[in-house]
Amino acid sequence: MPTLYTVIRRPLITEKGMGVKETQNTLVFEVAEKATKTEVKQAVESLFKVKVDAVRTAIVEGKERRRGKFAGYRPDWKKAYVKLKAGEKMPEYLDSL
């Protein structure tokens, strides 16, 4: 992966993600499907200037969506849970909410 922004696509701002952020010191991101855990770790460390303890990834399967009689599937995508080391300050990318 050549740049940080091709590895990390966007932060996932969901109710579950915010709960994990507050209780377990973990950030949740949508990442590129071919990104490895090492690439995600390096991208988060250089982008937010924090130390990463562990990275867990999951591939989310796309759901079926219908528009009248026509049916199709949303694309599959990859999610990463990035746990920060103890004592690290959480980056605030939700200031506007």
N, CA, C and O atoms as CSV, one atom per row, in Angstrom:
chain,resi,resn,atom,element,x,y,z
A,1,MET,N,N,0.839,-1.180,0.000
A,1,MET,CA,C,0.000,0.000,0.000
A,1,MET,C,C,0.885,1.246,0.000
A,1,MET,O,O,1.708,1.407,0.901
A,2,PRO,N,N,0.738,2.117,-0.977
A,2,PRO,CA,C,1.642,3.243,-1.099
A,2,PRO,C,C,1.442,4.369,-0.091
A,2,PRO,O,O,2.433,4.912,0.397
A,3,THR,N,N,0.208,4.746,0.246
A,3,THR,CA,C,0.022,5.888,1.138
A,3,THR,C,C,-0.868,5.513,2.313
A,3,THR,O,O,-1.521,4.469,2.317
A,4,LEU,N,N,-0.876,6.390,3.309
A,4,LEU,CA,C,-1.701,6.158,4.495
A,4,LEU,C,C,-3.180,6.133,4.160
A,4,LEU,O,O,-3.941,5.346,4.723
A,5,TYR,N,N,-3.583,6.994,3.243
A,5,TYR,CA,C,-5.006,7.151,2.960
A,5,TYR,C,C,-5.548,6.065,2.048
A,5,TYR,O,O,-6.763,5.972,1.874
A,6,THR,N,N,-4.683,5.232,1.457
A,6,THR,CA,C,-5.182,4.063,0.745
A,6,THR,C,C,-5.303,2.875,1.695
A,6,THR,O,O,-6.045,1.935,1.412
A,7,VAL,N,N,-4.587,2.905,2.813
A,7,VAL,CA,C,-4.721,1.852,3.820
A,7,VAL,C,C,-5.944,2.126,4.687
A,7,VAL,O,O,-6.814,1.265,4.821
A,8,ILE,N,N,-6.018,3.315,5.273
A,8,ILE,CA,C,-7.146,3.696,6.124
A,8,ILE,C,C,-8.113,4.511,5.277
A,8,ILE,O,O,-7.777,5.602,4.817
A,9,ARG,N,N,-9.301,3.983,5.075
A,9,ARG,CA,C,-10.282,4.689,4.261
A,9,ARG,C,C,-11.033,5.740,5.054
A,9,ARG,O,O,-11.125,6.894,4.635
A,10,ARG,N,N,-11.580,5.337,6.219
A,10,ARG,CA,C,-12.339,6.285,7.040
A,10,ARG,C,C,-12.544,5.698,8.428
A,10,ARG,O,O,-12.530,4.476,8.580
A,11,PRO,N,N,-12.734,6.529,9.439
A,11,PRO,CA,C,-13.100,6.007,10.756
A,11,PRO,C,C,-14.572,5.601,10.752
A,11,PRO,O,O,-15.394,6.245,10.101
A,12,LEU,N,N,-14.898,4.545,11.471
A,12,LEU,CA,C,-16.291,4.112,11.574
A,12,LEU,C,C,-16.890,4.731,12.828
A,12,LEU,O,O,-16.473,4.428,13.946
A,13,ILE,N,N,-17.863,5.591,12.630
A,13,ILE,CA,C,-18.491,6.310,13.728
A,13,ILE,C,C,-19.864,5.674,13.948
A,13,ILE,O,O,-20.867,6.103,13.379
A,14,THR,N,N,-19.878,4.649,14.784
A,14,THR,CA,C,-21.113,3.949,15.112
A,14,THR,C,C,-21.252,3.907,16.628
A,14,THR,O,O,-20.324,4.256,17.358
A,15,GLU,N,N,-22.407,3.481,17.087
A,15,GLU,CA,C,-22.640,3.400,18.520
A,15,GLU,C,C,-21.705,2.368,19.153
A,15,GLU,O,O,-21.143,2.603,20.222
A,16,LYS,N,N,-21.546,1.231,18.488
A,16,LYS,CA,C,-20.642,0.191,18.996
A,16,LYS,C,C,-19.195,0.678,18.976
A,16,LYS,O,O,-18.442,0.425,19.917
A,17,GLY,N,N,-18.808,1.370,17.917
A,17,GLY,CA,C,-17.447,1.883,17.810
A,17,GLY,C,C,-17.133,2.916,18.876
A,17,GLY,O,O,-16.019,2.946,19.400
A,18,MET,N,N,-18.091,3.755,19.200
A,18,MET,CA,C,-17.862,4.762,20.235
A,18,MET,C,C,-17.778,4.115,21.619
A,18,MET,O,O,-17.008,4.566,22.467
A,19,GLY,N,N,-18.563,3.062,21.851
A,19,GLY,CA,C,-18.490,2.345,23.120
A,19,GLY,C,C,-17.143,1.673,23.311
A,19,GLY,O,O,-16.573,1.705,24.402
A,20,VAL,N,N,-16.634,1.064,22.247
A,20,VAL,CA,C,-15.323,0.407,22.294
A,20,VAL,C,C,-14.220,1.447,22.483
A,20,VAL,O,O,-13.234,1.193,23.175
A,21,LYS,N,N,-14.388,2.606,21.873
A,21,LYS,CA,C,-13.388,3.666,22.000
A,21,LYS,C,C,-13.272,4.138,23.449
A,21,LYS,O,O,-12.168,4.365,23.945
A,22,GLU,N,N,-14.401,4.282,24.119
A,22,GLU,CA,C,-14.385,4.801,25.483
A,22,GLU,C,C,-13.980,3.748,26.512
A,22,GLU,O,O,-13.280,4.068,27.473
A,23,THR,N,N,-14.406,2.499,26.328
A,23,THR,CA,C,-14.166,1.489,27.362
A,23,THR,C,C,-12.873,0.708,27.157
A,23,THR,O,O,-12.202,0.369,28.132
A,24,GLN,N,N,-12.506,0.414,25.894
A,24,GLN,CA,C,-11.373,-0.466,25.650
A,24,GLN,C,C,-10.182,0.221,24.993
A,24,GLN,O,O,-9.227,-0.447,24.599
A,25,ASN,N,N,-10.225,1.555,24.868
A,25,ASN,CA,C,-9.125,2.320,24.280
A,25,ASN,C,C,-8.809,1.835,22.857
A,25,ASN,O,O,-7.647,1.656,22.492
A,26,THR,N,N,-9.875,1.626,22.058
A,26,THR,CA,C,-9.757,1.041,20.729
A,26,THR,C,C,-10.437,1.923,19.705
A,26,THR,O,O,-11.523,2.448,19.948
A,27,LEU,N,N,-9.787,2.086,18.541
A,27,LEU,CA,C,-10.351,2.838,17.423
A,27,LEU,C,C,-10.819,1.859,16.355
A,27,LEU,O,O,-10.259,0.772,16.217
A,28,VAL,N,N,-11.856,2.247,15.590
A,28,VAL,CA,C,-12.397,1.382,14.544
A,28,VAL,C,C,-12.312,2.123,13.213
A,28,VAL,O,O,-12.733,3.275,13.108
A,29,PHE,N,N,-11.762,1.452,12.193
A,29,PHE,CA,C,-11.580,2.049,10.878
A,29,PHE,C,C,-12.057,1.108,9.786
A,29,PHE,O,O,-12.026,-0.112,9.946
A,30,GLU,N,N,-12.500,1.687,8.671
A,30,GLU,CA,C,-12.659,0.916,7.446
A,30,GLU,C,C,-11.320,0.994,6.731
A,30,GLU,O,O,-10.783,2.082,6.526
A,31,VAL,N,N,-10.780,-0.164,6.349
A,31,VAL,CA,C,-9.463,-0.212,5.713
A,31,VAL,C,C,-9.565,-0.906,4.362
A,31,VAL,O,O,-10.586,-1.514,4.041
A,32,ALA,N,N,-8.510,-0.810,3.585
A,32,ALA,CA,C,-8.460,-1.475,2.283
A,32,ALA,C,C,-8.487,-2.984,2.487
A,32,ALA,O,O,-7.943,-3.494,3.467
A,33,GLU,N,N,-9.120,-3.694,1.559
A,33,GLU,CA,C,-9.270,-5.143,1.711
A,33,GLU,C,C,-7.929,-5.871,1.675
A,33,GLU,O,O,-7.788,-6.923,2.299
A,34,LYS,N,N,-6.952,-5.341,0.966
A,34,LYS,CA,C,-5.650,-6.000,0.859
A,34,LYS,C,C,-4.659,-5.517,1.913
A,34,LYS,O,O,-3.509,-5.957,1.921
A,35,ALA,N,N,-5.082,-4.626,2.796
A,35,ALA,CA,C,-4.190,-4.101,3.835
A,35,ALA,C,C,-3.952,-5.159,4.909
A,35,ALA,O,O,-4.883,-5.838,5.341
A,36,THR,N,N,-2.703,-5.291,5.333
A,36,THR,CA,C,-2.355,-6.231,6.392
A,36,THR,C,C,-2.406,-5.517,7.742
A,36,THR,O,O,-2.513,-4.292,7.810
A,37,LYS,N,N,-2.329,-6.307,8.815
A,37,LYS,CA,C,-2.350,-5.729,10.156
A,37,LYS,C,C,-1.138,-4.826,10.387
A,37,LYS,O,O,-1.249,-3.794,11.049
A,38,THR,N,N,-0.001,-5.207,9.850
A,38,THR,CA,C,1.209,-4.398,10.003
A,38,THR,C,C,1.062,-3.057,9.301
A,38,THR,O,O,1.454,-2.028,9.850
A,39,GLU,N,N,0.505,-3.054,8.102
A,39,GLU,CA,C,0.296,-1.798,7.369
A,39,GLU,C,C,-0.699,-0.907,8.092
A,39,GLU,O,O,-0.510,0.309,8.138
A,40,VAL,N,N,-1.755,-1.479,8.660
A,40,VAL,CA,C,-2.734,-0.688,9.413
A,40,VAL,C,C,-2.073,-0.084,10.644
A,40,VAL,O,O,-2.295,1.085,10.957
A,41,LYS,N,N,-1.264,-0.870,11.342
A,41,LYS,CA,C,-0.564,-0.375,12.536
A,41,LYS,C,C,0.354,0.794,12.196
A,41,LYS,O,O,0.339,1.811,12.888
A,42,GLN,N,N,1.148,0.663,11.144
A,42,GLN,CA,C,2.066,1.723,10.748
A,42,GLN,C,C,1.315,2.973,10.306
A,42,GLN,O,O,1.744,4.089,10.598
A,43,ALA,N,N,0.197,2.797,9.604
A,43,ALA,CA,C,-0.578,3.945,9.135
A,43,ALA,C,C,-1.185,4.715,10.301
A,43,ALA,O,O,-1.142,5.945,10.311
A,44,VAL,N,N,-1.754,4.013,11.289
A,44,VAL,CA,C,-2.360,4.690,12.443
A,44,VAL,C,C,-1.286,5.381,13.276
A,44,VAL,O,O,-1.492,6.504,13.736
A,45,GLU,N,N,-0.149,4.731,13.476
A,45,GLU,CA,C,0.920,5.345,14.270
A,45,GLU,C,C,1.455,6.609,13.624
A,45,GLU,O,O,1.719,7.590,14.320
A,46,SER,N,N,1.619,6.606,12.312
A,46,SER,CA,C,2.160,7.799,11.666
A,46,SER,C,C,1.105,8.882,11.466
A,46,SER,O,O,1.435,10.068,11.479
A,47,LEU,N,N,-0.148,8.501,11.283
A,47,LEU,CA,C,-1.204,9.486,11.047
A,47,LEU,C,C,-1.616,10.204,12.326
A,47,LEU,O,O,-1.779,11.424,12.322
A,48,PHE,N,N,-1.787,9.463,13.422
A,48,PHE,CA,C,-2.280,10.039,14.675
A,48,PHE,C,C,-1.192,10.257,15.725
A,48,PHE,O,O,-1.477,10.800,16.792
A,49,LYS,N,N,0.066,9.841,15.442
A,49,LYS,CA,C,1.200,10.010,16.366
A,49,LYS,C,C,0.927,9.340,17.713
A,49,LYS,O,O,1.125,9.951,18.763
A,50,VAL,N,N,0.469,8.072,17.685
A,50,VAL,CA,C,0.217,7.281,18.881
A,50,VAL,C,C,0.909,5.928,18.727
A,50,VAL,O,O,1.338,5.563,17.633
A,51,LYS,N,N,1.014,5.191,19.828
A,51,LYS,CA,C,1.588,3.841,19.808
A,51,LYS,C,C,0.442,2.821,19.822
A,51,LYS,O,O,-0.481,2.918,20.630
A,52,VAL,N,N,0.521,1.847,18.916
A,52,VAL,CA,C,-0.525,0.840,18.772
A,52,VAL,C,C,-0.091,-0.435,19.489
A,52,VAL,O,O,1.048,-0.882,19.353
A,53,ASP,N,N,-1.021,-1.014,20.255
A,53,ASP,CA,C,-0.754,-2.256,20.974
A,53,ASP,C,C,-1.123,-3.471,20.126
A,53,ASP,O,O,-0.323,-4.399,20.012
A,54,ALA,N,N,-2.322,-3.485,19.528
A,54,ALA,CA,C,-2.769,-4.642,18.749
A,54,ALA,C,C,-3.748,-4.193,17.672
A,54,ALA,O,O,-4.399,-3.156,17.795
A,55,VAL,N,N,-3.839,-4.995,16.616
A,55,VAL,CA,C,-4.781,-4.742,15.518
A,55,VAL,C,C,-5.556,-6.025,15.252
A,55,VAL,O,O,-4.965,-7.093,15.089
A,56,ARG,N,N,-6.876,-5.917,15.208
A,56,ARG,CA,C,-7.736,-7.041,14.824
A,56,ARG,C,C,-8.495,-6.623,13.578
A,56,ARG,O,O,-8.937,-5.479,13.474
A,57,THR,N,N,-8.649,-7.534,12.639
A,57,THR,CA,C,-9.360,-7.210,11.409
A,57,THR,C,C,-10.510,-8.182,11.203
A,57,THR,O,O,-10.495,-9.308,11.701
A,58,ALA,N,N,-11.509,-7.720,10.458
A,58,ALA,CA,C,-12.657,-8.551,10.115
A,58,ALA,C,C,-13.143,-8.148,8.732
A,58,ALA,O,O,-13.177,-6.963,8.398
A,59,ILE,N,N,-13.516,-9.132,7.934
A,59,ILE,CA,C,-14.095,-8.852,6.625
A,59,ILE,C,C,-15.609,-8.909,6.765
A,59,ILE,O,O,-16.163,-9.923,7.189
A,60,VAL,N,N,-16.270,-7.823,6.408
A,60,VAL,CA,C,-17.720,-7.710,6.514
A,60,VAL,C,C,-18.316,-8.004,5.145
A,60,VAL,O,O,-17.970,-7.359,4.156
A,61,GLU,N,N,-19.209,-8.974,5.096
A,61,GLU,CA,C,-19.834,-9.334,3.830
A,61,GLU,C,C,-20.919,-8.334,3.473
A,61,GLU,O,O,-21.634,-7.840,4.344
A,62,GLY,N,N,-21.036,-8.039,2.179
A,62,GLY,CA,C,-22.036,-7.102,1.705
A,62,GLY,C,C,-23.441,-7.669,1.825
A,62,GLY,O,O,-23.654,-8.871,1.667
A,63,LYS,N,N,-24.402,-6.786,2.108
A,63,LYS,CA,C,-25.790,-7.201,2.272
A,63,LYS,C,C,-26.515,-7.163,0.929
A,63,LYS,O,O,-26.123,-6.440,0.013
A,64,GLU,N,N,-27.568,-7.950,0.837
A,64,GLU,CA,C,-28.414,-7.890,-0.353
A,64,GLU,C,C,-29.323,-6.672,-0.240
A,64,GLU,O,O,-29.914,-6.427,0.811
A,65,ARG,N,N,-29.430,-5.924,-1.307
A,65,ARG,CA,C,-30.303,-4.754,-1.358
A,65,ARG,C,C,-31.230,-4.879,-2.557
A,65,ARG,O,O,-30.825,-5.323,-3.631
A,66,ARG,N,N,-32.471,-4.483,-2.358
A,66,ARG,CA,C,-33.462,-4.587,-3.425
A,66,ARG,C,C,-33.984,-3.201,-3.792
A,66,ARG,O,O,-34.115,-2.322,-2.940
A,67,ARG,N,N,-34.272,-3.031,-5.054
A,67,ARG,CA,C,-34.912,-1.818,-5.553
A,67,ARG,C,C,-36.044,-2.318,-6.456
A,67,ARG,O,O,-35.863,-2.512,-7.658
A,68,GLY,N,N,-37.214,-2.518,-5.846
A,68,GLY,CA,C,-38.314,-3.105,-6.598
A,68,GLY,C,C,-38.064,-4.580,-6.847
A,68,GLY,O,O,-37.800,-5.335,-5.911
A,69,LYS,N,N,-38.143,-4.993,-8.098
A,69,LYS,CA,C,-37.903,-6.400,-8.402
A,69,LYS,C,C,-36.430,-6.705,-8.656
A,69,LYS,O,O,-36.061,-7.868,-8.815
A,70,PHE,N,N,-35.586,-5.682,-8.696
A,70,PHE,CA,C,-34.167,-5.872,-8.957
A,70,PHE,C,C,-33.412,-6.028,-7.635
A,70,PHE,O,O,-33.629,-5.265,-6.693
A,71,ALA,N,N,-32.538,-7.008,-7.576
A,71,ALA,CA,C,-31.762,-7.263,-6.365
A,71,ALA,C,C,-30.275,-7.218,-6.697
A,71,ALA,O,O,-29.858,-7.573,-7.799
A,72,GLY,N,N,-29.500,-6.783,-5.742
A,72,GLY,CA,C,-28.055,-6.739,-5.900
A,72,GLY,C,C,-27.407,-6.796,-4.535
A,72,GLY,O,O,-28.090,-6.782,-3.512
A,73,TYR,N,N,-26.093,-6.861,-4.522
A,73,TYR,CA,C,-25.344,-6.933,-3.274
A,73,TYR,C,C,-24.433,-5.729,-3.143
A,73,TYR,O,O,-23.846,-5.259,-4.118
A,74,ARG,N,N,-24.328,-5.237,-1.912
A,74,ARG,CA,C,-23.322,-4.226,-1.625
A,74,ARG,C,C,-21.966,-4.911,-1.578
A,74,ARG,O,O,-21.898,-6.115,-1.334
A,75,PRO,N,N,-20.888,-4.175,-1.806
A,75,PRO,CA,C,-19.568,-4.823,-1.823
A,75,PRO,C,C,-19.103,-5.239,-0.417
A,75,PRO,O,O,-19.517,-4.655,0.585
A,76,ASP,N,N,-18.238,-6.255,-0.366
A,76,ASP,CA,C,-17.598,-6.648,0.881
A,76,ASP,C,C,-16.561,-5.586,1.256
A,76,ASP,O,O,-16.026,-4.903,0.383
A,77,TRP,N,N,-16.280,-5.448,2.550
A,77,TRP,CA,C,-15.289,-4.483,2.995
A,77,TRP,C,C,-14.606,-4.990,4.259
A,77,TRP,O,O,-15.071,-5.944,4.883
A,78,LYS,N,N,-13.510,-4.356,4.629
A,78,LYS,CA,C,-12.693,-4.801,5.749
A,78,LYS,C,C,-12.708,-3.758,6.861
A,78,LYS,O,O,-12.619,-2.557,6.607
A,79,LYS,N,N,-12.823,-4.240,8.096
A,79,LYS,CA,C,-12.878,-3.395,9.284
A,79,LYS,C,C,-11.673,-3.717,10.158
A,79,LYS,O,O,-11.266,-4.875,10.247
A,80,ALA,N,N,-11.098,-2.705,10.803
A,80,ALA,CA,C,-9.943,-2.919,11.690
A,80,ALA,C,C,-10.213,-2.288,13.051
A,80,ALA,O,O,-10.607,-1.126,13.147
A,81,TYR,N,N,-9.993,-3.075,14.097
A,81,TYR,CA,C,-10.053,-2.592,15.468
A,81,TYR,C,C,-8.613,-2.373,15.922
A,81,TYR,O,O,-7.833,-3.323,15.992
A,82,VAL,N,N,-8.259,-1.128,16.230
A,82,VAL,CA,C,-6.884,-0.769,16.584
A,82,VAL,C,C,-6.850,-0.383,18.062
A,82,VAL,O,O,-7.396,0.645,18.460
A,83,LYS,N,N,-6.195,-1.231,18.871
A,83,LYS,CA,C,-6.084,-0.971,20.308
A,83,LYS,C,C,-4.806,-0.196,20.578
A,83,LYS,O,O,-3.724,-0.595,20.148
A,84,LEU,N,N,-4.937,0.918,21.298
A,84,LEU,CA,C,-3.785,1.752,21.635
A,84,LEU,C,C,-3.142,1.266,22.925
A,84,LEU,O,O,-3.798,0.645,23.761
A,85,LYS,N,N,-1.856,1.551,23.081
A,85,LYS,CA,C,-1.141,1.160,24.294
A,85,LYS,C,C,-1.663,1.960,25.480
A,85,LYS,O,O,-2.227,3.042,25.317
A,86,ALA,N,N,-1.469,1.419,26.657
A,86,ALA,CA,C,-1.931,2.078,27.887
A,86,ALA,C,C,-1.218,3.417,28.054
A,86,ALA,O,O,-0.005,3.514,27.863
A,87,GLY,N,N,-1.974,4.433,28.409
A,87,GLY,CA,C,-1.405,5.761,28.615
A,87,GLY,C,C,-1.408,6.639,27.385
A,87,GLY,O,O,-1.100,7.826,27.486
A,88,GLU,N,N,-1.744,6.103,26.230
A,88,GLU,CA,C,-1.795,6.908,25.003
A,88,GLU,C,C,-3.074,7.749,24.981
A,88,GLU,O,O,-4.139,7.292,25.396
A,89,LYS,N,N,-2.950,8.967,24.496
A,89,LYS,CA,C,-4.102,9.861,24.386
A,89,LYS,C,C,-4.910,9.516,23.138
A,89,LYS,O,O,-4.344,9.325,22.062
A,90,MET,N,N,-6.235,9.436,23.282
A,90,MET,CA,C,-7.112,9.118,22.157
A,90,MET,C,C,-7.179,10.285,21.192
A,90,MET,O,O,-7.414,11.418,21.612
A,91,PRO,N,N,-6.975,10.031,19.901
A,91,PRO,CA,C,-7.147,11.119,18.926
A,91,PRO,C,C,-8.618,11.478,18.787
A,91,PRO,O,O,-9.480,10.599,18.782
A,92,GLU,N,N,-8.898,12.749,18.676
A,92,GLU,CA,C,-10.274,13.225,18.559
A,92,GLU,C,C,-10.567,13.599,17.116
A,92,GLU,O,O,-10.265,14.715,16.692
A,93,TYR,N,N,-11.148,12.686,16.362
A,93,TYR,CA,C,-11.552,12.994,15.001
A,93,TYR,C,C,-13.050,13.227,14.934
A,93,TYR,O,O,-13.611,13.291,13.840
A,94,LEU,N,N,-13.714,13.354,16.082
A,94,LEU,CA,C,-15.152,13.580,16.143
A,94,LEU,C,C,-15.503,14.923,16.754
A,94,LEU,O,O,-16.566,15.054,17.361
A,95,ASP,N,N,-14.662,15.908,16.616
A,95,ASP,CA,C,-14.898,17.198,17.268
A,95,ASP,C,C,-16.169,17.868,16.789
A,95,ASP,O,O,-16.792,18.612,17.547
A,96,SER,N,N,-16.571,17.624,15.544
A,96,SER,CA,C,-17.726,18.333,14.992
A,96,SER,C,C,-19.055,17.715,15.401
A,96,SER,O,O,-20.097,18.333,15.181
A,97,LEU,N,N,-19.062,16.512,15.991
A,97,LEU,CA,C,-20.330,15.867,16.362
A,97,LEU,C,C,-20.782,16.264,17.725
A,97,LEU,O,O,-21.830,15.810,18.186
